[in-house]
Amino acid sequence: MRRGSILQLILIGVGAGAIATAVAIFVPWLPTPASRQAGRIDFVYWFATVISLFIFAVVAAILIYAVINFRVKDPMDFSDGPPVHGHTTIEIIWTVVPAILVTAISVVSAIVLAQNSHAGSNPLVVRVFGQQFTWTFQYPNGKIFPILRLPIDRGVELEVTAKDVIHSFWVPQFGQKQDAVPGQVNSLVITPDRLGTYPVICTELCGLGHALMRSEAIVMKKADWNSWYRGTSQPAPQPSGGAGVSAGAAIFTQYGCVACHTFTPIPAATGKVGPSLDNLKASAAKAGQQLQDFIKQSIVDPNAYIAPGYQPNVMPQTFGSTIPRNQLDLLVEYLAQNTK
Ligand code: CUA
């Protein structure tokens, strides 16, 4: 091979490699990791990307060099080039080199996979429930919240499950997804290492409210998280109307009503999937029912009366069996007392 040809190949390869490298580096393909697991996944991503960039540069160099130098001069020449049979050295190279690279990628991936499923000796275990169309998080003290709060630098084991259909738990900055399947508990280990507020997204099509099935994961300083967690075991403040009201508000939050309905007495309830619950008296009158009966029917048999402008079969029809009798009564009473 002539010296000039080798120089030409190298120049084309370096140019193509530089362009591809710039695309890899300067386009923000992945969010900045906020957990150790995501950091490791990022490493695997770059490990495989660097190998791919090198192979791309070699292939692009040979391809472009061939297109330029072996172009047919006569536009009417449609004949094939001379056939080539076997070249042992090249065949050994293009078998051994990819075998080494693919083995390296799989070994690195296997190590990261094993590390990422290890929660350490004293993990914080949080149960994650997906349901149409909200997430709820239950802590070791039994309390349930619509937002996931985690202390920084502590191993967290999420036990992910679903109450109705299949959902999928995903925080992009944590780097991993886990399916939420009814009747099954799937584990997901996260060690948050960056303070901040990140979106919790459902990534499994689960119904009309799927795109709105979002929550937040807040990574807090250890001391802040500890005082928040200690505070949660004290009795909730009672705004007005005694224990029934705050218990009703807790049930409303626990069963995810906040995700789909707007209800002014609860600031977190700003959902737009279902009708607002601020004017239930007018709706009950329109449906020709007594207020409490109307509210109860709307929860346990949501298709019985559909608010104008809304679709049937959006609200889950399972609340009659999932909300215990006494809690259902408290919830109905709470809504009846606080609506207009
Ligand atoms: Cu839940 Cu999509």
Boltz pocket constraint, residues with backbone or C-beta under 6 A from the ligand:
constraints:
  - pocket:
      binder: B
      contacts: [[A, 130], [A, 131], [A, 132], [A, 133], [A, 166], [A, 167], [A, 168], [A, 202], [A, 203], [A, 204], [A, 205], [A, 206], [A, 207], [A, 209], [A, 210], [A, 211], [A, 213]]
      max_distance: 6.0
